Amino acid sequence: MLRPRERLGRELRSLRVLAGLTGPQLAERMGVSQSRVSRTETAKYRIDLEVVRQWLTATGADEPTRQRILSLAEQAATEIAEYRSIFRGSLFNAQQARIQAEAAATRLRHFQPFQIPGPFQTPAYARVALQTGRVQDLAGLDEAIDARMRRGEQLRQPGAPDYHVVLTELALRYRPVGISDADRERAWRKLVDVAGWPAVTVQIIPADAPMRQAPMCAFLMTEFADPRESPIVQVELPAVEMTFSGADDLAAFEIAWQRLVDAALDPKASRQLITVLLHPGS
């Protein structure tokens, strides 16, 4: 059975086709990016009711259709997906989607309380991290590891988006089953190296730092180069990844982000903290 968001995507696509519009044509009418249209039709993230209203107007939907679609959109905006449907598709597909989003971004802000962020992991660390993040359906694991490494390499390239990472000291010390001391040290060394890249800022919140924001979950805030593309926030929870857009939702994350930055060491002190872990007693 299709979830409300998937049903909505199909309904909106049908309206576009019946109106005789291509994706780019509809995007131009609505004043949004073509990728926004595509992601809405394929149910890639939580629906924005204002976008649905614009869609209905742009495609000339009659009043009964308008009311039916808006009712479905409200269901989609509040749906809670079943665990199995959340994790459909391969691990590689999820990483490939991140590569595309990050390539189109101008600014990324990533809070990670649990582990070293994906783009900065070593292959050994990524293998374990990807497996521990999903309790079933590990299809595409090897391809996903390669894709995660490419995500990191993108940040070395000219024109890379600004990538600002805040992570907790506990995330640095986290060692999942299957990671040796040597594996973790290699991951720390890579993080020290990455922190010196021009496009990357790394800040660490010490374990005993006073905090005004509880580090409840990891999240990634993405701002796009195309001004018609709304910023999004992706939230990582044990059984689901949710994506938010819209000014009201993003405002709460902006406040949380600033509180986390305020609790963190500055970039220089953060690199020194990692160096101390690599050379204890020095």
Secondary structure, 3 states (H helix, E strand, C coil): CCCHHHHHHHHHHHHHHHCCCCHHHHHHHHCCCHHHHHHHHCCCCCCCHHHHHHHHHHCCCCHHHHHHHHHHHHHHHHCCCCHHHHCCCCHHHHHHHHHHHHHCEEEEEEEECCCCCHHHCCHHHHHHHHHHCCCCCCCCHHHHHHHHHHHHHHCCCCCCCEEEEEEEHHHHHCCCCCCCHHHHHHHHHHHHHHCCCCCEEEEEECCCCCCCCCCCCEEEEEEECCCCCCCEEEEEECCEEEEEECHHHHHHHHHHHHHHHHHCCCHHHHHHHHHHHHCCCC
